[in-house]
Amino acid sequence: MTKVPPYSAPVPAPVPGASHSYLLRAAESLSEAISTPEVPTRYACAHVAALQAAAALLAARARPVAGRRPQQRNAWVLLTEVAPELGEWAAFFAAGAAKRAAAEAGSRHAVSEREADDLIRDADRFLAVVESALGLLPHASTATIRRVG
Protein backbone atom coordinates (compact mmCIF):
# COMPACT_ATOMS: atom_id res chain seq x y z
CA MET A 1 0.00 0.00 0.00
CA THR A 2 1.35 3.41 -0.99
CA LYS A 3 1.46 6.11 1.63
CA VAL A 4 -0.28 9.32 0.62
CA PRO A 5 1.49 12.45 1.86
CA PRO A 6 -0.65 14.69 4.05
CA TYR A 7 -2.37 17.54 2.29
CA SER A 8 -0.63 20.85 2.56
CA ALA A 9 -2.06 24.12 1.37
CA PRO A 10 0.00 26.05 -1.13
CA VAL A 11 2.17 28.68 0.49
CA PRO A 12 1.22 32.13 -0.80
CA ALA A 13 3.94 34.20 -2.37
CA PRO A 14 5.39 36.78 0.00
CA VAL A 15 3.97 40.26 -0.39
CA PRO A 16 6.65 42.78 -1.40
CA GLY A 17 7.53 45.60 0.97
CA ALA A 18 6.34 48.15 -1.57
CA SER A 19 2.87 46.60 -1.44
CA HIS A 20 2.78 46.87 2.34
CA SER A 21 3.87 50.49 2.05
CA TYR A 22 1.09 51.28 -0.45
CA LEU A 23 -1.48 49.53 1.77
CA LEU A 24 -0.39 51.61 4.75
CA ARG A 25 -0.67 54.79 2.70
CA ALA A 26 -4.10 53.71 1.47
CA ALA A 27 -5.26 53.22 5.07
CA GLU A 28 -3.87 56.65 6.01
CA SER A 29 -5.65 58.32 3.08
CA LEU A 30 -8.86 56.55 4.02
CA SER A 31 -8.50 57.72 7.61
CA GLU A 32 -7.99 61.28 6.40
CA ALA A 33 -11.06 60.99 4.17
CA ILE A 34 -13.15 59.89 7.13
CA SER A 35 -11.94 62.57 9.51
CA THR A 36 -11.95 65.71 7.37
CA PRO A 37 -15.07 67.89 7.30
CA GLU A 38 -14.45 69.25 3.77
CA VAL A 39 -16.49 67.30 1.21
CA PRO A 40 -14.09 67.71 -1.75
CA THR A 41 -11.16 66.60 0.41
CA ARG A 42 -13.09 63.55 1.63
CA TYR A 43 -13.78 62.52 -1.95
CA ALA A 44 -10.22 63.14 -3.13
CA CYS A 45 -8.65 61.28 -0.19
CA ALA A 46 -10.97 58.30 -0.68
CA HIS A 47 -10.10 58.14 -4.38
CA VAL A 48 -6.39 58.38 -3.60
CA ALA A 49 -6.80 55.55 -1.05
CA ALA A 50 -8.24 53.35 -3.79
CA LEU A 51 -5.41 54.33 -6.13
CA GLN A 52 -2.84 53.40 -3.48
CA ALA A 53 -4.56 50.05 -2.90
CA ALA A 54 -4.36 49.41 -6.66
CA ALA A 55 -0.67 50.32 -6.57
CA ALA A 56 -0.16 47.73 -3.82
CA LEU A 57 -1.55 45.00 -6.04
CA LEU A 58 0.41 46.23 -9.05
CA ALA A 59 3.63 46.22 -7.01
CA ALA A 60 3.02 42.57 -6.18
CA ARG A 61 1.81 41.29 -9.55
CA ALA A 62 2.94 43.51 -12.42
CA ARG A 63 6.03 42.39 -14.26
CA PRO A 64 7.73 44.31 -17.06
CA VAL A 65 8.01 42.45 -20.34
CA ALA A 66 11.66 42.01 -21.31
CA GLY A 67 12.65 43.69 -24.54
CA ARG A 68 9.55 45.88 -24.68
CA ARG A 69 9.55 49.54 -24.02
CA PRO A 70 6.97 50.27 -21.31
CA GLN A 71 3.84 52.04 -22.50
CA GLN A 72 2.39 54.74 -20.34
CA ARG A 73 -0.93 53.56 -18.97
CA ASN A 74 -2.78 54.64 -15.90
CA ALA A 75 -3.08 52.44 -12.83
CA TRP A 76 -6.68 51.47 -13.58
CA VAL A 77 -5.79 50.17 -17.06
CA LEU A 78 -2.83 48.27 -15.63
CA LEU A 79 -4.96 46.85 -12.83
CA THR A 80 -7.41 45.44 -15.37
CA GLU A 81 -4.54 43.77 -17.23
CA VAL A 82 -2.84 42.38 -14.12
CA ALA A 83 -6.00 41.45 -12.20
CA PRO A 84 -8.91 41.10 -14.64
CA GLU A 85 -11.15 39.98 -11.78
CA LEU A 86 -10.92 43.58 -10.50
CA GLY A 87 -11.91 45.13 -13.83
CA GLU A 88 -15.24 46.45 -12.55
CA TRP A 89 -13.50 48.12 -9.61
CA ALA A 90 -10.94 49.63 -11.98
CA ALA A 91 -13.65 51.00 -14.28
CA PHE A 92 -15.56 52.42 -11.31
CA PHE A 93 -12.58 54.30 -9.88
CA ALA A 94 -11.34 55.39 -13.32
CA ALA A 95 -14.74 57.00 -13.89
CA GLY A 96 -14.25 59.10 -10.74
CA ALA A 97 -10.80 60.43 -11.67
CA ALA A 98 -12.11 63.67 -13.21
CA LYS A 99 -14.22 64.38 -10.12
CA ARG A 100 -11.18 63.75 -7.94
CA ALA A 101 -9.13 66.20 -10.02
CA ALA A 102 -11.86 68.84 -9.71
CA ALA A 103 -12.12 68.22 -5.95
CA GLU A 104 -8.34 68.50 -5.57
CA ALA A 105 -8.45 71.75 -7.52
CA GLY A 106 -10.80 73.15 -4.89
CA SER A 107 -14.15 72.94 -6.66
CA ARG A 108 -16.85 72.90 -4.00
CA HIS A 109 -19.43 71.76 -6.57
CA ALA A 110 -17.46 68.82 -7.98
CA VAL A 111 -19.02 66.25 -5.65
CA SER A 112 -21.88 66.04 -3.21
CA GLU A 113 -21.58 64.98 0.40
CA ARG A 114 -23.37 61.73 -0.49
CA GLU A 115 -20.89 61.00 -3.29
CA ALA A 116 -17.96 61.57 -0.93
CA ASP A 117 -19.44 59.33 1.75
CA ASP A 118 -20.26 56.60 -0.78
CA LEU A 119 -16.75 56.74 -2.21
CA ILE A 120 -15.23 56.37 1.25
CA ARG A 121 -17.23 53.18 1.77
CA ASP A 122 -16.31 51.91 -1.71
CA ALA A 123 -12.61 52.65 -1.22
CA ASP A 124 -12.73 50.85 2.12
CA ARG A 125 -14.30 47.78 0.47
CA PHE A 126 -11.78 47.91 -2.38
CA LEU A 127 -8.89 48.04 0.08
CA ALA A 128 -10.22 44.87 1.72
CA VAL A 129 -10.56 43.19 -1.70
CA VAL A 130 -6.95 44.04 -2.55
CA GLU A 131 -5.72 42.79 0.82
CA SER A 132 -7.52 39.49 0.23
CA ALA A 133 -6.13 39.26 -3.33
CA LEU A 134 -2.65 39.61 -1.84
CA GLY A 135 -3.33 36.79 0.59
CA LEU A 136 -3.55 39.12 3.58
CA LEU A 137 -6.30 39.34 6.14
CA PRO A 138 -8.58 42.25 5.25
CA HIS A 139 -8.48 45.19 7.64
CA ALA A 140 -11.33 45.91 9.99
CA SER A 141 -13.58 48.37 8.19
CA THR A 142 -12.95 51.94 9.20
CA ALA A 143 -15.47 53.55 6.89
CA THR A 144 -18.04 54.52 9.44
CA ILE A 145 -18.99 57.93 8.21
CA ARG A 146 -19.47 60.53 10.85
CA ARG A 147 -21.35 63.66 10.05
CA VAL A 148 -19.45 66.80 10.95
CA GLY A 149 -21.42 69.90 11.80
C-alpha positions as CSV (number, residue, x, y, z in Angstrom):
1,M,0.0,0.0,0.0
2,T,1.4,3.4,-1.0
3,K,1.5,6.1,1.6
4,V,-0.3,9.3,0.6
5,P,1.5,12.4,1.9
6,P,-0.6,14.7,4.0
7,Y,-2.4,17.5,2.3
8,S,-0.6,20.9,2.6
9,A,-2.1,24.1,1.4
10,P,0.0,26.0,-1.1
11,V,2.2,28.7,0.5
12,P,1.2,32.1,-0.8
13,A,3.9,34.2,-2.4
14,P,5.4,36.8,0.0
15,V,4.0,40.3,-0.4
16,P,6.6,42.8,-1.4
17,G,7.5,45.6,1.0
18,A,6.3,48.1,-1.6
19,S,2.9,46.6,-1.4
20,H,2.8,46.9,2.3
21,S,3.9,50.5,2.1
22,Y,1.1,51.3,-0.4
23,L,-1.5,49.5,1.8
24,L,-0.4,51.6,4.7
25,R,-0.7,54.8,2.7
26,A,-4.1,53.7,1.5
27,A,-5.3,53.2,5.1
28,E,-3.9,56.7,6.0
29,S,-5.7,58.3,3.1
30,L,-8.9,56.6,4.0
31,S,-8.5,57.7,7.6
32,E,-8.0,61.3,6.4
33,A,-11.1,61.0,4.2
34,I,-13.2,59.9,7.1
35,S,-11.9,62.6,9.5
36,T,-11.9,65.7,7.4
37,P,-15.1,67.9,7.3
38,E,-14.5,69.2,3.8
39,V,-16.5,67.3,1.2
40,P,-14.1,67.7,-1.8
41,T,-11.2,66.6,0.4
42,R,-13.1,63.6,1.6
43,Y,-13.8,62.5,-1.9
44,A,-10.2,63.1,-3.1
45,C,-8.6,61.3,-0.2
46,A,-11.0,58.3,-0.7
47,H,-10.1,58.1,-4.4
48,V,-6.4,58.4,-3.6
49,A,-6.8,55.6,-1.0
50,A,-8.2,53.3,-3.8
51,L,-5.4,54.3,-6.1
52,Q,-2.8,53.4,-3.5
53,A,-4.6,50.1,-2.9
54,A,-4.4,49.4,-6.7
55,A,-0.7,50.3,-6.6
56,A,-0.2,47.7,-3.8
57,L,-1.6,45.0,-6.0
58,L,0.4,46.2,-9.0
59,A,3.6,46.2,-7.0
60,A,3.0,42.6,-6.2
61,R,1.8,41.3,-9.6
62,A,2.9,43.5,-12.4
63,R,6.0,42.4,-14.3
64,P,7.7,44.3,-17.1
65,V,8.0,42.5,-20.3
66,A,11.7,42.0,-21.3
67,G,12.6,43.7,-24.5
68,R,9.6,45.9,-24.7
69,R,9.5,49.5,-24.0
70,P,7.0,50.3,-21.3
71,Q,3.8,52.0,-22.5
72,Q,2.4,54.7,-20.3
73,R,-0.9,53.6,-19.0
74,N,-2.8,54.6,-15.9
75,A,-3.1,52.4,-12.8
76,W,-6.7,51.5,-13.6
77,V,-5.8,50.2,-17.1
78,L,-2.8,48.3,-15.6
79,L,-5.0,46.8,-12.8
80,T,-7.4,45.4,-15.4
81,E,-4.5,43.8,-17.2
82,V,-2.8,42.4,-14.1
83,A,-6.0,41.4,-12.2
84,P,-8.9,41.1,-14.6
85,E,-11.1,40.0,-11.8
86,L,-10.9,43.6,-10.5
87,G,-11.9,45.1,-13.8
88,E,-15.2,46.5,-12.5
89,W,-13.5,48.1,-9.6
90,A,-10.9,49.6,-12.0
91,A,-13.6,51.0,-14.3
92,F,-15.6,52.4,-11.3
93,F,-12.6,54.3,-9.9
94,A,-11.3,55.4,-13.3
95,A,-14.7,57.0,-13.9
96,G,-14.3,59.1,-10.7
97,A,-10.8,60.4,-11.7
98,A,-12.1,63.7,-13.2
99,K,-14.2,64.4,-10.1
100,R,-11.2,63.7,-7.9
101,A,-9.1,66.2,-10.0
102,A,-11.9,68.8,-9.7
103,A,-12.1,68.2,-6.0
104,E,-8.3,68.5,-5.6
105,A,-8.5,71.8,-7.5
106,G,-10.8,73.1,-4.9
107,S,-14.2,72.9,-6.7
108,R,-16.9,72.9,-4.0
109,H,-19.4,71.8,-6.6
110,A,-17.5,68.8,-8.0
111,V,-19.0,66.3,-5.7
112,S,-21.9,66.0,-3.2
113,E,-21.6,65.0,0.4
114,R,-23.4,61.7,-0.5
115,E,-20.9,61.0,-3.3
116,A,-18.0,61.6,-0.9
117,D,-19.4,59.3,1.8
118,D,-20.3,56.6,-0.8
119,L,-16.7,56.7,-2.2
120,I,-15.2,56.4,1.3
121,R,-17.2,53.2,1.8
122,D,-16.3,51.9,-1.7
123,A,-12.6,52.7,-1.2
124,D,-12.7,50.9,2.1
125,R,-14.3,47.8,0.5
126,F,-11.8,47.9,-2.4
127,L,-8.9,48.0,0.1
128,A,-10.2,44.9,1.7
129,V,-10.6,43.2,-1.7
130,V,-7.0,44.0,-2.5
131,E,-5.7,42.8,0.8
132,S,-7.5,39.5,0.2
133,A,-6.1,39.3,-3.3
134,L,-2.6,39.6,-1.8
135,G,-3.3,36.8,0.6
136,L,-3.6,39.1,3.6
137,L,-6.3,39.3,6.1
138,P,-8.6,42.2,5.3
139,H,-8.5,45.2,7.6
140,A,-11.3,45.9,10.0
141,S,-13.6,48.4,8.2
142,T,-12.9,51.9,9.2
143,A,-15.5,53.6,6.9
144,T,-18.0,54.5,9.4
145,I,-19.0,57.9,8.2
146,R,-19.5,60.5,10.8
147,R,-21.3,63.7,10.0
148,V,-19.5,66.8,10.9
149,G,-21.4,69.9,11.8
